[in-house]
């Protein structure tokens, strides 16, 4: 649960507060990226909220508070990819970005999500831009597969997946009651892999999960002005957020 709980940005006098929950109704186990998934989602959602409150561009706000040169380069490259394609964005679409260095010591991921929210409050992923720096690349097709696979899995967690349970135990025991992302919902990808021959191998398998969730939430907020803080970001969650104002 502690993975990536310390944010990578340069803010003075950071303070971390942990609340441990002892009496969980279900036994928990390991999930891809462990606590980094939720922690990066929270940090990167807050970075967008701060940028919005200060009326600053979310790219520039992150760059202003980041001292890590490799991380800076992934964000700069991501912005270039997004800006190059911006003329093709649908008018009603929302764009959200995020950044993280997995475990603050491994691979880097800067990610942008373009999506739309339809009249039924359903989210449609249109395109995902992603720039990663994993050090020296040995097998670029393998890296690309891990990046795209991690994004798809995290998008499924963020938009669809939810365990249901009652006093007797888990009730979502089949694919009718446990929804996952389908092939029809897979977006277009624009992936850029920064290769650094001779530099340390940083790993790639878990670097996209947290940034994907955060960028989706930030894109939903950009599209319809609703800040979602709990997953999944399905139509019921969006409608509830709209009712609460």
C-alpha positions as CSV (number, residue, x, y, z in Angstrom):
1,X,0.0,0.0,0.0
2,X,3.0,2.3,0.5
3,X,4.2,2.1,-3.1
4,X,4.4,5.6,-4.7
5,X,2.7,7.2,-1.7
6,X,5.5,9.7,-1.6
7,X,4.9,12.1,-4.5
8,X,7.9,12.8,-6.8
9,X,7.2,16.5,-7.3
10,X,9.2,19.3,-5.6
11,X,6.9,20.7,-2.9
12,X,8.2,22.1,0.3
13,X,7.5,20.4,3.7
14,X,5.5,17.4,2.5
15,X,3.5,15.5,5.1
16,X,2.1,12.0,4.8
17,X,-0.7,10.7,6.9
18,X,-1.6,7.0,6.9
19,X,-4.9,5.4,8.0
20,X,-4.7,1.7,8.4
21,X,-8.0,-0.2,8.1
22,X,-7.9,-3.4,10.2
23,X,-11.4,-4.9,9.8
24,X,-11.7,-5.5,6.1
25,X,-14.7,-7.7,5.1
26,X,-12.6,-9.6,2.5
27,X,-9.1,-11.0,2.3
28,X,-6.9,-9.0,0.0
29,X,-4.0,-10.0,-2.1
30,X,-1.5,-8.7,-4.6
31,X,-2.6,-6.8,-7.7
32,X,-0.5,-5.5,-10.6
33,X,1.4,-2.4,-9.3
34,X,0.2,-3.0,-5.7
35,X,-0.5,0.3,-3.9
36,X,1.0,2.4,-6.7
37,X,-2.2,2.1,-8.6
38,X,-4.3,4.0,-6.1
39,X,-1.6,6.3,-4.8
40,X,-0.7,7.6,-8.3
41,X,-4.4,8.0,-9.1
42,X,-4.8,10.2,-6.0
43,X,-1.6,12.2,-6.5
44,X,-2.2,12.9,-10.2
45,X,-5.8,13.7,-9.7
46,X,-4.8,16.3,-7.1
47,X,-2.1,17.7,-9.4
48,X,-4.8,18.4,-12.0
49,X,-7.1,19.9,-9.3
50,X,-4.2,22.2,-8.2
51,X,-3.4,23.2,-11.8
52,X,-7.1,24.0,-12.4
53,X,-7.4,26.1,-9.2
54,X,-4.4,28.1,-10.2
55,X,-5.6,28.4,-13.8
56,X,-2.4,26.7,-15.1
57,X,-1.9,24.3,-17.9
58,X,-1.6,20.8,-16.4
59,X,1.6,20.0,-18.4
60,X,3.3,23.2,-17.3
61,X,2.2,22.8,-13.7
62,X,3.8,19.4,-13.5
63,X,7.0,20.5,-15.3
64,X,7.3,23.5,-12.9
65,X,7.4,21.1,-9.9
66,X,9.5,18.3,-11.3
67,X,13.3,18.2,-11.0
68,X,13.8,14.7,-12.6
69,X,15.3,15.3,-16.0
70,X,14.2,11.9,-17.5
71,X,10.7,12.5,-16.2
72,X,10.7,16.0,-17.7
73,X,11.7,14.6,-21.1
74,X,8.8,12.1,-21.1
75,X,6.3,14.9,-20.3
76,X,7.8,17.2,-23.0
77,X,7.6,14.4,-25.5
78,X,4.0,13.6,-24.5
79,X,3.0,17.2,-24.9
80,X,4.5,17.3,-28.4
81,X,2.6,14.1,-29.4
82,X,-0.7,15.5,-28.1
83,X,-0.3,19.0,-29.6
84,X,0.6,17.4,-33.0
85,X,-2.7,15.5,-33.0
86,X,-4.9,18.2,-31.3
87,X,-6.4,19.4,-34.5
88,X,-8.1,16.0,-34.9
89,X,-9.7,16.0,-31.5
90,X,-13.5,15.8,-31.5
91,X,-15.0,19.0,-30.1
92,X,-16.9,17.3,-27.3
93,X,-13.8,15.2,-26.2
94,X,-11.9,15.6,-22.9
95,X,-8.2,15.3,-22.5
96,X,-6.5,14.2,-19.3
97,X,-2.8,13.7,-18.5
98,X,-0.7,12.1,-15.8
99,X,2.9,11.3,-14.9
100,X,4.6,8.9,-12.6
101,X,7.9,7.2,-12.0
102,X,7.1,3.7,-10.7
103,X,8.3,3.3,-7.1
104,X,10.0,6.7,-7.7
105,X,13.0,4.6,-8.7
106,X,12.0,2.5,-11.7
107,X,10.4,3.2,-15.2
108,X,8.8,6.5,-16.2
109,X,5.4,7.0,-17.7
110,X,3.7,10.1,-19.0
111,X,0.2,9.4,-20.3
112,X,-2.7,11.3,-21.9
113,X,-6.2,10.0,-22.5
114,X,-8.7,11.4,-25.0
115,X,-12.3,10.4,-24.4
116,X,-15.9,11.4,-24.6
117,X,-18.8,11.0,-22.3
118,X,-22.1,10.4,-24.1
119,X,-25.6,11.4,-23.2
120,X,-26.1,8.2,-21.2
121,X,-22.9,9.0,-19.1
122,X,-21.0,6.2,-20.7
123,X,-17.2,6.8,-21.3
124,X,-15.8,6.1,-24.7
125,X,-12.0,5.9,-24.9
126,X,-10.9,7.5,-28.1
127,X,-7.1,7.6,-28.0
128,X,-4.3,7.1,-25.5
129,X,-0.9,8.7,-25.8
130,X,1.9,7.3,-23.8
131,X,5.6,8.0,-23.5
132,X,7.8,5.7,-21.4
133,X,11.4,5.7,-20.4
134,X,12.5,2.2,-19.2
135,X,16.2,2.7,-19.6
136,X,18.0,0.5,-22.1
137,X,15.4,-1.4,-24.3
138,X,16.3,-5.0,-25.0
139,X,13.1,-6.0,-26.9
140,X,11.1,-3.1,-28.1
141,X,8.1,-5.2,-29.1
142,X,8.0,-6.7,-25.7
143,X,8.1,-3.3,-24.1
144,X,5.3,-2.1,-26.3
145,X,3.2,-5.1,-25.4
146,X,3.7,-4.5,-21.7
147,X,2.8,-0.8,-22.1
148,X,-0.4,-1.4,-24.1
149,X,-1.4,-4.4,-22.0
150,X,-0.9,-2.4,-18.7
151,X,-3.0,0.4,-20.1
152,X,-5.8,-1.8,-21.2
153,X,-5.8,-3.7,-17.8
154,X,-5.8,-0.4,-15.9
155,X,-8.6,1.1,-18.1
156,X,-10.7,-2.0,-17.3
157,X,-10.1,-1.6,-13.6
158,X,-10.9,2.1,-13.8
159,X,-14.0,2.0,-15.9
160,X,-15.6,-1.4,-15.4
161,X,-14.3,-3.8,-12.7
162,X,-15.9,-4.0,-9.3
163,X,-16.1,-6.8,-6.8
164,X,-19.6,-7.1,-5.3
165,X,-20.2,-8.8,-1.9
166,X,-22.7,-9.2,0.9
167,X,-22.6,-10.7,4.4
168,X,-22.1,-14.2,2.9
169,X,-19.1,-13.3,0.7
170,X,-18.4,-12.3,-2.9
171,X,-21.4,-12.2,-5.2
172,X,-19.7,-11.2,-8.5
173,X,-18.7,-14.8,-9.4
174,X,-19.2,-14.8,-13.2
175,X,-18.7,-12.6,-16.2
176,X,-22.4,-11.5,-16.1
177,X,-21.8,-9.9,-12.7
178,X,-18.1,-8.9,-13.1
179,X,-17.7,-6.6,-16.1
180,X,-14.4,-6.1,-17.8
181,X,-13.3,-4.1,-20.8
182,X,-14.2,-5.6,-24.2
183,X,-12.4,-5.4,-27.6
184,X,-15.0,-2.9,-28.8
185,X,-13.8,-0.5,-26.0
186,X,-10.1,-0.6,-26.8
187,X,-8.9,2.8,-28.0
188,X,-6.3,3.8,-30.5
189,X,-2.7,3.9,-29.1
190,X,0.1,6.3,-29.7
191,X,3.1,4.9,-27.9
192,X,6.6,6.4,-27.8
193,X,9.4,4.4,-26.1
194,X,12.5,6.4,-25.2
195,X,15.5,4.1,-25.5
196,X,18.7,4.9,-23.5
197,X,21.4,2.4,-24.6
198,X,23.9,1.7,-21.8
199,X,21.6,3.0,-19.0
200,X,20.2,0.8,-16.3
201,X,17.2,-1.4,-17.0
202,X,14.2,0.2,-15.2
203,X,11.4,-2.2,-15.8
204,X,8.1,-1.7,-17.6
205,X,5.4,-4.2,-16.4
206,X,3.7,-2.0,-13.8
207,X,4.5,1.6,-14.8
208,X,1.3,2.4,-16.7
209,X,-1.4,1.3,-14.3
210,X,-1.6,4.4,-12.0
211,X,-1.1,7.0,-14.7
212,X,-3.9,5.4,-16.8
213,X,-6.5,5.7,-14.0
214,X,-5.5,9.2,-13.2
215,X,-5.5,10.4,-16.8
216,X,-9.0,8.9,-17.3
217,X,-10.3,10.7,-14.3
218,X,-8.7,13.9,-15.4
219,X,-10.1,13.5,-18.9
220,X,-13.6,13.0,-17.6
221,X,-13.3,16.1,-15.5
222,X,-12.1,18.0,-18.6
223,X,-15.0,16.7,-20.7
224,X,-17.9,17.2,-18.3
225,X,-16.6,19.1,-15.3
226,X,-17.0,16.3,-12.8
227,X,-14.3,15.1,-10.5
228,X,-14.6,11.4,-9.7
229,X,-12.7,10.1,-6.7
230,X,-13.9,6.5,-6.6
231,X,-13.6,3.7,-9.2
232,X,-15.1,2.4,-11.4
233,X,-15.9,5.5,-13.4
234,X,-19.0,4.0,-14.9
235,X,-22.3,5.7,-15.9
236,X,-23.8,5.3,-12.4
237,X,-20.8,7.1,-10.9
238,X,-20.9,9.9,-13.4
239,X,-24.7,10.4,-12.9
240,X,-24.3,10.4,-9.1
241,X,-21.5,13.0,-9.4
242,X,-23.7,15.1,-11.6
243,X,-26.5,15.0,-9.1
244,X,-24.2,16.1,-6.3
245,X,-23.0,19.0,-8.4
